[in-house]
């Protein structure tokens, strides 16, 4: 399959693994890239030295293009982005912050930059600073999707920007891939689908929990980590999203999480004293880290909370990354080739 994204990123298939913390690790990133897509490393939980090591590990596992993701709002993210630039990573994906300096530095060595956006305003802003493509995240997505569903958001933004678009949220197979292309996207991101693959580090019991649940078994709330986020519906998640954490307690939990997970404590502390809204959000985000890790790393759904998209209802097995890719492309091609048998537009 050839689209503007495959041409831009020099990949064979318009399918992307987004950077999901503790899931988009070197093994999964390389597997997606080797299967013809683009894997994006999640650097949120990593120190700069860990990010550099992860990049080197990916390069040992694949010679094909890959990316590095950086959530600029979070402490330590800019340092990780600078490591990616220093390593001349082919693609950098930034979100929640001003990435003009990333665009400038990446373009110096021929790198490409993808900006993650959820609104038309942010899409236009990203295009104006020179982003090469946009990852447009709809309401259905795992973690931090927007307020508008992909079915509306993709065509709306595609009409207002000229750069290629990656549709994120609501896609888990070839039907979603073809639909996204028809809506104006040039590729898709399938985070939840790749999270439930053989190569994914997600614990087996969490994969099974996703398979057993439907598209209605998610919660979309701002109370969990300070940003509107979609998580798996469980008793622990319902409790965690019932009301926002007390700011003081959230700040304490944030510092505790920074120490426990080797996050740069000075950066965390500095971030807590910028402004009240940011203090509250960063504190909630830090406090949520422990619950996310409990589920995503340790497989504990009794106390942990798992990010998941509404495509949870479309995931019924645990195939290899290569099988996921082949099935998606084959299904999309089959539907396209047989569209005349499905409907008649001659009225």
N, C-alpha and C positions, 0 to 999 in steps of 0.2 A: 504494500500500500504506500502510495506517495502523496504527501500533502506538503503544505508550506512548512510545517514543523519538522517533518522528516528531512526536508531539504536544508532547513536552517540548522538543525542539530546533528545532521549527518547520521541519522539512525534509519533502520529499515521499517519500523512499525510505529505508528502514531500513538503509542501507549506509554504512560509515564508512571513510575513509582514515586509518589510524593515523599518528602522527608518526614517520617513519623518517628517521634522519639522512642528509643529502645526497640524499634521494629525495623526501621530502614538502616540496618547495619551493613558493614562491608559485604557479607555473604549475600544478602538479599539484593543489595544494590548491583553487585556484579552479575548476579543471576538474571536480573531484568535486562541489564545492558547486553549481556551475552545472548539473550533471547531476541534481541532486535529492538528493544525499547530503550528508555532512558531511566536508569536508577538514580535517585537523589538521596544522598547521605543526610541523615538527621544529625545536626551538631548541637542541638539544645542541651543534652546531658553531658557534652564533652568539654574538656579543657582544651586550650590551644594545642598542647602537645599530643593529646589524644586525637584531636582532629587531624593533625599532621600524620600520625601513625595510621589512622583509619584510611586516609587518602592513599597512602603508600600501599596499604593492604589491598584496597580496591584495584590499584594498578597492577598488583601481582596476580590478581584473579581475572582481569579483563584488560584488553588493549583497546576496547571500544569506548565511545563517549559516555560520561557519567556526570552527575552534578552534585553540588553541595548546597544544602539548605540552611538559611540563617534567619531566625526570627529576631529582628533588630531591636525590638522593645526589651528583650530579655538581657539580663546581665551576662557579660562574656561573649555575646553574639558578634559584636564588632571585631573582637580579637580573633574569633573563629573565621570570620569573613576575610580578614587580612591573611590568615594562614592559607585559605583557599586561593586567594589572589597570588600569594607568594608561590604556591605550588602550581599555579597556572592551570587550575581546574577548568575543563572545557565549558561547563555550565554552572552558573551560580543562581540560586533561587532565593530571593529575599522577600520578607513579609513584615508587616507591622512596623514600618519605619521608613526613613528617607534613604533610598539606595542610590542616589545620584553618583556618589563617590565610588560605589561598587561598579556601576556601569562604566564610568570613566576609566578605572584601572583595568577592568576586564577587557575592555575593547582595545587596550594598548597591546595585549598579546593575542588578540583574536578570539577571546572568550565571549560567550553569549550569556545574557542575563534575562532571567524570567522573574517577573514581579507577580506576587500573589495578591489578588484584589477581590473585593466582594461588592463593589459599587462602581457605577459609571464614573463618578468623580475621581476615585482612586485609579481607575483604568486610564483615564485621560492624563492624569498626572504622571503615571508611570510611563506612558507613551512619550510624553513631553520631555522626560529626562533621558530618553534614549533606550528604554528597556526593549529587548529584542522580541519578547513574547510575554503574554499574560496568562497566568493560571487563575482562571475565573471560578471562584468557589461558591457553589450554590448552597441552599438551605439544607439539602439532604445529606451533606457531607459529614464525615466524622470530625470531631473536635470543633474547630472554629470556622464554621460556614457562615454565610450571610443570611439576610432576612428573606431573600428572594430565591425561589426555586430555579434550578438550572434550566428548566424548560422555558422560562421567561428571561432569565438573566443572560444566557448565552446569546440568543438572537438580539437582545437589546444592546448589549455591549458590542457585539460584532458589527453592528451598523454604525457605531460611533468611533471606532478605532481602525487603524489600518494594519496593525501588527497581528501576527498569528495568535490564536487563542487555544488554550488547553482547558477543556471542561473538566472540572473537579466537582464531584458530588452527584450521586445518583447513577453512576455507571459501574457495572460489574461484569459485563459480557458484551458479545458482539452486537446485540440489539441496541444497547446503550451507546456503543461506539458509533454505529451507523446513524443513530438518531442525533447524536451530538454533532457529527459532521454535517448532517442536513440542517441543523439549527445554526450553523455558522462557525463551529469550532474546527480546529485543524488537528486536534489530538484530544485524548482523554487521559485523566489520572484515575487510577483504580486502587486507592489506598486500602480500603477494607478488603477488597478481593485478594490483593497480594499479601495482606496480613494473615490471611488464612490459606497459606500455601505451604508446601513441604519445606521450602527453604527459609520460611519466616521463623524468627526466634520466639514468636509468641507462644506461651505455654500451651501444651496440647489440650488441657482442660478448658482454656479460654477459647481456643478454636472450636471445640465441641459445643461450648455454650453459645457461640455465635451461630453455628449451624442449627441449633435447636430453637433459636428465637426468630421472630418474624420482623417485618419492617416497622411494625407498630411498637416494638419493644425497645424504644430509645427515649431519652429525655433530652430536651433542648432547654438549657437554662444558663443564666448569667451568674448564678449563685455558687457554682462549683469552683471556678478558678478566676473569676473576675471578668471574663470575656464570655460572650454567648458561645456555648459549646454543646455538642451532641455526644451523649454517652450511652452505654448499654443500660437498659432499665433493670435494676436489681434493687433489693431492699437497701443495700449500702448506698447506692447512687441516689435513691429517693431521699434518704436521710441527708446525704451530702448536698443535695440541691434544694432542700426545703427552705433554707434561709441563708443569707450571706454570713460568713464568719465574722465575729467581732474583730475590728481592725487591729486592736492590740494583740489579741491572740494570734491573728493571722500573721502579724509581723514576727512574733516569736517563732511560729511554725516555719516561716520563711527562712529565718536564720538557721534553725535546726536542720531544715532540708538542705541548705547550702553546705553545712558542715558534713552531713551524712553522705551526700552524693558528690562531694569534692567540687562543688560549684565555687567560683571565685568570690569568697566572702566580702572583700572590700568593695567589689562591684555591686553586690547585693545591698550592702549597707548604704552605698552612695545612692543607689536607685531609690531607696526608701525615703530619702529626704529631698526629693525633687518638688513634688506637689501632692496635695492630699489625694486626688483621684488616682494618681499614679502609685502613691504609697499603698492605697487600698488594693488596687489591681495587682501590683507586684506581690504584695503580701498574700493575697488570696491564691495567686498562681504558685507561689512558693509553698504555701500550706497544702495545695492540691497535689504537689509533686509526689509526696509520700504515698497518697492513695492511688495515683496513676501507676507508680512503680509496683505497688503491692499487687495490682492486677496484671499489668503488662509484663512485668519481669518475674514475679513470684507466683503468679497464677491464683491469687487470693481474691475471690469475689465476695467473700464474707465481709471484708473491711475495705477492699480496694474498689476502684472505679475504672472502667475500661472505655476509652474513646472508641466509638464505632459509628458508621454511617447507616442510613436507612437501607442501603443495599444489603444489610445484614439478612433481609428477607429473601435475597436472591442467591445467597451462598449456601450450598448444600453439600459440599465436599471439600477435600483438602488435596488438590492436585499439585503438580510441580509448576513452577513459574513458566516453564516452556509450554506445558499443556494449557495453562491459562491463556497464554499469548496465542497459541495455535487455534484454540477453540474460539477465542474472540474474533480473530481475523477471519477464520473460516465461516463463522456464523454471520458476520457482517457481509461477507462476499456472497454467501448463499442467499441471504434475504435480498440483497441488491440485484442479483442475477435473476431471481424469481419474483421480483416485485410485480410483474404483470399478472402473476397468478394470484396475488394477494388482494389487489384492488384495481379498479379501472377508472382512470381519470378522464376518460372520454364520455362526458355527460351529454 
